[in-house]
Amino acid sequence: MATNRFPGTCKTCGQQVSAEAGELRKEQGSWAVYHAECLPAAGPGWHTGLLGSYDCETTGRDPLEARLVSASFVTSDGHRHDFLVDPGVEIPLETTAVHGITTEYAREHGSAPTAALERIAELLAAHLSAGQPLVVFNAPYDLTLLEVELERHGLRSLVERVGRIAPVVDPLVIDKAVDRFRKGKRNLESQCAHYGVHIEGAHDAAVDAIAAMEVAKALAERYPEVGQATPDDLHRRQEEWKEASERDFAAYRQRRGEEYVPEPGWPVRQRSVPHQAGPVHEALSEARPEPEAAVPDVPGALF
């Protein structure tokens, strides 16, 4: 389902729907147009069960080099675990300007990285091992950084603890796949505005984790093909969507005469490809532009 590019007749009320004023939904192989208020209610799905959400703030844009500064793991039943970490290095002023945590504050109030990282890994591993979806906005940044930090401090990685980091729900990947025609930014604050999720105090790990979880729920409620998929099937589809998005963006950059190698791997980036200059973490940069030529005339089937 996506925003309708052309006018049509609402399947529910029979009234005219202006172009880009309604919702386009694929139903049994054909497309139907609805007013937003006329959308059929979605059935129960993964988003109605227990969800976890993870977010972190760091010292920089490159997940292979940056250090953890703060993190939060929250669950949809109200549990919350917050972490403030002394990264052991200077926190650059440009990142302090984003999340507000200074080197001095982290040194005075933060815990040792090893203790915090071990606890974070324990929490995420327990959640994933139970088969419960883990929401991570722009997962290849947060989860890659976590894996590198665990390794850096001599701790077992998340993949060593659970075997496969799944099921993960990444609203950034899903939103780009289900509504590719939409113009504008795709960062967390922009998605909150688009899906009607209240966010105040963005770039705080707990605030962002909660907001990402609410955006994931909103996506599942708006798009039945997302909300009614099994967590494992949705995870698999996101792997495919992310790979396709990277290919499209590489082609877009090449048409502009710019060098770009697709970054493989979702929800954790493969480390064989070096970090490239440009936006990585949505909290530190704006979402990259969508290559217009790569967008099909009609959205294809998602499942």
C-alpha positions in Angstrom: 0.0 0.0 0.0 1.2 3.5 -0.8 0.0 7.0 -1.6 -2.1 7.1 -4.7 -0.5 9.0 -7.6 -3.7 9.4 -9.6 -7.3 10.1 -8.7 -9.7 7.2 -8.2 -12.8 6.0 -6.4 -12.7 5.0 -2.8 -13.5 1.3 -2.5 -15.2 1.8 0.8 -17.4 4.9 0.4 -17.5 5.2 -3.4 -16.5 8.9 -3.4 -13.7 10.4 -5.4 -10.2 10.3 -4.0 -7.9 13.1 -5.3 -4.4 12.3 -6.5 -1.9 11.8 -3.6 -4.7 12.3 -1.0 -5.5 8.7 -0.3 -4.0 5.2 0.1 -3.3 2.6 -2.6 -3.6 -1.0 -1.4 -2.9 -4.2 -3.3 -5.7 -6.7 -2.7 -5.8 -10.1 -4.3 -3.6 -9.1 -7.3 -5.3 -5.7 -8.1 -5.0 -2.2 -6.7 -7.7 -0.4 -4.6 -7.9 3.2 -3.6 -9.2 4.4 -0.2 -9.6 7.6 1.7 -7.3 7.4 4.8 -10.4 7.3 7.1 -12.0 4.5 5.0 -9.2 2.0 5.3 -10.3 -1.4 6.5 -9.0 -2.3 9.9 -6.0 -4.5 9.9 -6.1 -7.9 11.5 -3.9 -8.9 14.5 -0.3 -9.3 13.7 3.2 -9.2 15.2 2.8 -5.6 16.2 0.1 -6.5 18.7 2.4 -8.8 20.6 5.5 -8.1 22.7 8.0 -5.9 20.9 11.5 -4.7 21.9 13.3 -1.6 20.6 16.9 -0.6 20.7 18.7 2.6 20.0 22.1 4.1 20.7 24.0 7.4 20.6 27.7 7.3 19.8 30.9 9.2 19.0 30.6 9.2 15.2 29.1 8.2 11.9 31.2 5.1 11.1 29.9 2.0 13.0 33.2 0.3 12.6 35.1 3.1 14.4 32.5 4.9 16.6 32.2 4.1 20.4 29.0 3.7 22.4 28.0 6.7 24.5 24.4 5.9 25.5 21.8 3.2 24.7 18.3 2.1 25.5 16.3 -1.1 25.2 12.6 -0.7 25.8 9.7 -3.1 25.5 6.1 -2.6 24.6 5.0 -3.8 28.0 6.7 -0.8 29.7 10.1 -2.1 30.6 13.1 0.2 30.0 16.8 -0.2 30.3 19.0 2.9 29.9 22.8 3.0 29.7 25.2 5.9 29.8 28.8 4.9 28.9 32.2 6.4 29.2 33.5 5.5 25.8 37.2 5.9 26.8 37.8 8.5 24.0 36.9 12.1 23.4 33.3 12.7 22.2 33.6 15.0 19.2 31.8 18.3 19.5 29.7 17.6 16.4 28.2 14.5 18.0 27.7 16.2 21.3 25.7 18.8 19.4 23.4 16.0 18.3 22.8 14.0 21.5 24.0 16.5 24.1 26.4 14.2 25.9 29.9 15.7 26.5 33.1 13.9 27.2 33.2 15.3 30.7 29.7 14.2 31.5 30.3 10.7 30.2 33.5 10.4 32.2 31.8 11.5 35.4 28.5 9.6 35.1 29.0 6.9 32.6 29.7 3.2 33.4 32.6 1.2 32.0 31.9 0.0 28.4 32.4 -3.7 29.3 29.6 -3.8 31.9 27.1 -1.9 29.8 27.8 -3.8 26.6 27.5 -7.2 28.3 24.1 -6.2 29.8 22.9 -4.8 26.5 23.9 -8.0 24.7 22.2 -10.1 27.3 18.9 -8.2 27.0 18.8 -8.3 23.2 19.9 -11.9 23.1 17.1 -13.0 25.5 14.5 -11.0 23.5 15.6 -12.4 20.1 16.0 -16.0 21.5 12.3 -15.9 22.5 11.4 -15.1 18.8 10.2 -11.6 19.7 10.6 -8.8 17.1 13.4 -6.3 17.8 12.8 -2.8 16.3 15.9 -1.0 15.3 15.7 2.1 13.1 18.6 2.0 10.6 19.7 -1.4 12.0 23.0 -1.7 10.1 24.3 1.2 12.0 23.2 0.4 15.6 23.7 -3.4 15.4 27.0 -3.3 13.5 28.4 -0.8 16.1 27.2 -3.1 18.9 28.9 -6.1 17.4 32.1 -4.2 16.8 32.1 -2.9 20.4 31.5 -6.3 21.9 34.4 -7.6 19.9 36.6 -4.7 20.8 36.1 -5.3 24.5 36.6 -9.1 24.3 32.9 -10.0 24.8 30.8 -12.5 22.9 29.0 -11.0 19.9 25.3 -11.0 19.6 25.4 -13.4 16.7 27.5 -15.8 18.8 24.8 -15.6 21.5 21.8 -16.1 19.3 23.1 -17.7 16.0 21.1 -15.3 13.8 20.1 -11.8 14.7 16.4 -12.1 13.8 13.6 -11.1 13.7 14.5 -7.5 13.3 12.1 -4.7 12.2 13.7 -1.7 10.6 11.2 1.1 10.0 13.6 2.9 7.7 13.9 -0.1 5.3 10.1 -0.9 5.4 9.0 2.7 4.8 11.2 3.0 1.8 9.9 -0.3 0.4 6.1 0.3 0.9 6.0 4.0 0.0 8.8 4.6 -2.5 7.0 7.5 -4.3 6.9 9.8 -1.2 9.1 12.8 -1.4 11.1 14.2 1.5 13.2 13.0 4.3 13.1 9.5 5.8 14.8 10.1 9.1 13.1 9.1 12.4 11.6 12.6 13.1 10.2 12.8 9.6 8.7 9.3 9.8 7.1 10.2 13.2 5.5 13.3 11.6 4.3 11.2 8.6 2.8 8.4 10.7 1.4 10.6 13.5 3.8 9.5 16.2 4.6 12.0 18.9 8.4 12.5 19.5 9.9 15.1 21.8 13.6 15.2 22.6 14.9 13.3 19.6 18.5 11.9 19.7 17.9 10.6 23.2 18.3 6.9 23.0 15.2 6.0 25.0 13.1 8.6 23.2 14.2 7.4 19.8 13.8 3.7 20.7 10.2 4.3 21.8 9.4 6.4 18.8 10.9 3.8 16.4 8.7 1.2 18.0 5.6 3.3 17.5 6.5 4.0 13.9 6.9 0.2 13.4 3.4 -0.3 14.8 2.0 2.4 12.6 3.6 0.8 9.5 2.1 -2.5 10.5 -1.4 -1.1 11.0 -1.3 0.9 7.8 0.1 -1.8 5.6 -1.5 -5.2 6.1 1.2 -6.8 3.9 3.6 -5.7 6.7 1.5 -6.2 9.8 0.1 -9.6 8.8 3.5 -11.1 7.7 5.2 -13.4 10.1 8.2 -11.8 11.8 10.6 -14.2 10.1 9.1 -13.5 6.6 9.2 -9.8 7.2 12.8 -10.1 8.3 13.6 -11.9 5.1 11.8 -9.3 3.0 13.8 -6.5 4.6 17.0 -8.2 3.7 15.8 -8.2 0.1 14.6 -4.6 0.2 17.8 -3.3 1.7 19.9 -5.1 -0.9 17.7 -3.7 -3.7 17.9 -0.2 -2.2 21.7 -0.3 -2.1 21.9 -1.4 -5.7 19.5 1.4 -6.8 21.4 4.0 -4.8 24.7 2.9 -6.3 23.3 3.2 -9.8 22.0 6.7 -8.9 25.4 7.8 -7.7 27.2 6.3 -10.7 24.8 8.2 -13.0 26.0 11.4 -11.3 29.6 10.4 -11.8 30.1 9.6 -8.1 31.8 6.5 -6.8 29.7 4.3 -4.5 29.9 0.7 -3.6 26.8 -0.9 -2.2 27.1 -1.7 1.5 26.1 -5.3 1.9 24.4 -6.8 4.9 21.2 -6.2 6.9 20.6 -6.0 9.8 24.3 -6.2 10.5 26.7 -4.8 7.8 29.3 -7.1 6.3 32.6 -5.7 7.3 34.5 -6.6 4.1 33.3 -3.3 2.6 35.0 -0.2 4.1 32.9 2.6 5.4 32.2 5.3 2.8 31.8 9.0 3.2 28.2 10.1 3.4 25.2 9.6 5.6 25.3 6.5 7.8 23.4 7.1 11.0 20.1 8.9 10.6 20.7 10.7 13.9 23.8 12.3 12.5 22.7 13.0 9.0 19.7 13.3 6.8 18.4 10.3 4.9 20.0 10.0 1.5 17.9 10.9 -1.6 15.9 8.3 -3.4 17.0 7.7 -7.1 13.9 8.7 -9.1 14.9 6.6 -12.1 14.9 3.5 -9.9 11.3 3.8 -8.9 8.9 1.7 -10.9 5.7 3.3 -12.3 3.5 1.0 -10.2 4.5 -0.4 -6.8 5.3 -4.1 -7.1 3.9 -6.8 -4.9 5.7 -6.8 -1.6 5.1 -10.5 -0.7 
